[in-house]
Amino acid sequence: MIGWWVVIAAQTPEERDTAADRKAAILAQWDDGVSGIRWLEKLAEEGKATKLRGNGYPNRYTARAGDVLPLLEQVKPTRRHSNIEMHAERIAACLPEQVLTIDAWDQD
């Protein structure tokens, strides 16, 4: 494994799997290093995220926007983070209670 491709979407898992235009719901996405989903695992341990799948194709989580979106400030261009795409207007439109789907794809 060389790292993760992380995608945060303003959709439920069901919407994410069936939507015709999945790109329109993406709030943020980036490539990350091997430890790039530790923040998600920590949210799950704290009961702030639910891990739905863990096979890397993808690992899938759900969490409230209020718990996830403040953490996006930590994603900055570094050696570990690359290809960062954030949609500020979509992020600002999310309510704190909105359920987001976070997919983390294993980049082998």
C-alpha positions as CSV (number, residue, x, y, z in Angstrom):
1,M,0.0,0.0,0.0
2,I,1.2,3.5,-0.9
3,G,-1.6,5.4,0.7
4,W,-5.2,6.5,0.5
5,W,-7.5,8.5,-1.8
6,V,-10.0,10.1,0.6
7,V,-13.3,11.4,-0.7
8,I,-15.9,13.2,1.5
9,A,-19.3,13.5,0.0
10,A,-22.5,15.2,1.2
11,Q,-24.5,12.0,0.6
12,T,-25.7,9.0,2.5
13,P,-24.0,5.7,1.5
14,E,-27.2,4.8,-0.5
15,E,-27.2,8.1,-2.3
16,R,-23.5,7.8,-3.0
17,D,-23.9,4.3,-4.6
18,T,-26.9,5.2,-6.8
19,A,-26.5,8.9,-7.7
20,A,-26.2,9.7,-11.4
21,D,-23.9,12.7,-10.7
22,R,-21.7,11.6,-7.8
23,K,-19.1,14.4,-8.4
24,A,-21.6,17.1,-7.6
25,A,-21.8,16.0,-4.0
26,I,-18.0,15.8,-3.3
27,L,-17.0,18.3,-0.6
28,A,-13.3,17.4,-0.5
29,Q,-10.9,14.8,-1.8
30,W,-7.2,14.2,-1.6
31,D,-4.4,11.7,-1.8
32,D,-2.8,10.8,1.5
33,G,0.0,8.6,3.0
34,V,-0.2,5.2,4.6
35,S,-1.5,6.8,7.9
36,G,-4.0,9.0,6.1
37,I,-7.1,7.5,7.7
38,R,-6.0,7.5,11.3
39,W,-8.3,10.6,11.8
40,L,-11.2,8.5,10.6
41,E,-10.4,5.6,12.8
42,K,-10.1,8.0,15.8
43,L,-13.5,9.4,15.0
44,A,-14.9,5.9,14.9
45,E,-13.3,5.0,18.2
46,E,-14.8,8.1,19.8
47,G,-18.2,7.2,18.5
48,K,-18.3,10.2,16.1
49,A,-18.1,8.1,12.9
50,T,-19.4,4.7,11.9
51,K,-17.2,2.3,9.9
52,L,-19.4,0.5,7.4
53,R,-16.7,-1.3,5.4
54,G,-13.0,-1.9,5.8
55,N,-11.6,-3.7,2.8
56,G,-9.9,-0.7,1.2
57,Y,-12.1,-0.8,-1.9
58,P,-13.2,1.4,-0.3
59,N,-13.1,1.7,3.4
60,R,-16.4,3.5,4.1
61,Y,-17.5,5.6,7.0
62,T,-20.4,7.9,7.9
63,A,-20.1,10.9,10.2
64,R,-21.8,14.2,10.9
65,A,-20.6,17.2,9.1
66,G,-20.0,19.0,12.4
67,D,-17.5,16.3,13.4
68,V,-15.7,16.1,10.0
69,L,-15.6,19.4,8.3
70,P,-13.6,21.3,11.0
71,L,-10.8,18.7,10.5
72,L,-10.4,19.7,6.9
73,E,-8.3,22.6,8.0
74,Q,-5.6,20.1,8.8
75,V,-5.4,18.9,5.2
76,K,-2.7,21.2,3.7
77,P,-0.4,20.6,0.8
78,T,2.5,18.6,2.3
79,R,4.6,15.7,1.3
80,R,1.9,13.5,2.7
81,H,-1.2,15.2,1.2
82,S,-1.5,15.8,-2.5
83,N,-4.1,16.5,-5.2
84,I,-6.2,18.3,-2.7
85,E,-9.6,19.5,-4.0
86,M,-12.0,21.3,-1.6
87,H,-15.3,22.9,-2.6
88,A,-15.7,25.8,-0.1
89,E,-19.3,26.7,-1.2
90,R,-20.5,23.1,-0.8
91,I,-18.7,22.8,2.6
92,A,-20.3,26.0,3.8
93,A,-23.8,24.8,2.8
94,C,-23.6,21.7,5.1
95,L,-25.5,21.7,8.3
96,P,-23.6,20.3,11.3
97,E,-26.1,17.3,11.6
98,Q,-25.8,16.4,8.0
99,V,-24.6,12.8,7.4
100,L,-21.6,12.6,5.2
101,T,-20.0,9.5,3.5
102,I,-16.3,9.2,3.6
103,D,-14.7,6.7,1.3
104,A,-11.0,5.9,1.6
105,W,-9.6,4.0,-1.3
106,D,-6.5,1.9,-0.9
107,Q,-3.9,3.0,-3.4
108,D,-1.7,0.0,-4.0
